[in-house]
Amino acid sequence: MKRRRDEIDEILRFVQEHPESYASLAVCRRALDGGLGRVTGDTLLQLEQYLHEAPDDEIEAYYTIIT
């Protein structure tokens, strides 16, 4: 469980620090909306909520994208 929390924290930190990166956009598009144009503060809040409910394999996939 700790590993999952750490991965979620790292994903959120990465997206917050690099909102214009392709990796951040890829994570947000896969998790929230395929047509998302850019990452905003609201996007980050939605992503945080989504990640806490997402299955472990999705978290691992998003973590792989940002590392």
BELVENCOR-V216409 format. One record per residue. N is the residue number from 1. SS is DSSP state (alpha for helix, beta for strand, coil for the rest). Layout:
BEGIN
N & SS
N & SS
END
This chain:
BEGIN
1 & coil
2 & alpha
3 & alpha
4 & alpha
5 & alpha
6 & alpha
7 & alpha
8 & alpha
9 & alpha
10 & alpha
11 & alpha
12 & alpha
13 & alpha
14 & alpha
15 & alpha
16 & alpha
17 & alpha
18 & coil
19 & coil
20 & coil
21 & coil
22 & alpha
23 & alpha
24 & alpha
25 & alpha
26 & alpha
27 & alpha
28 & alpha
29 & alpha
30 & alpha
31 & alpha
32 & coil
33 & coil
34 & coil
35 & coil
36 & coil
37 & coil
38 & coil
39 & coil
40 & coil
41 & alpha
42 & alpha
43 & alpha
44 & alpha
45 & alpha
46 & alpha
47 & alpha
48 & alpha
49 & alpha
50 & alpha
51 & alpha
52 & alpha
53 & alpha
54 & coil
55 & coil
56 & alpha
57 & alpha
58 & alpha
59 & alpha
60 & alpha
61 & alpha
62 & alpha
63 & alpha
64 & alpha
65 & alpha
66 & alpha
67 & coil
END
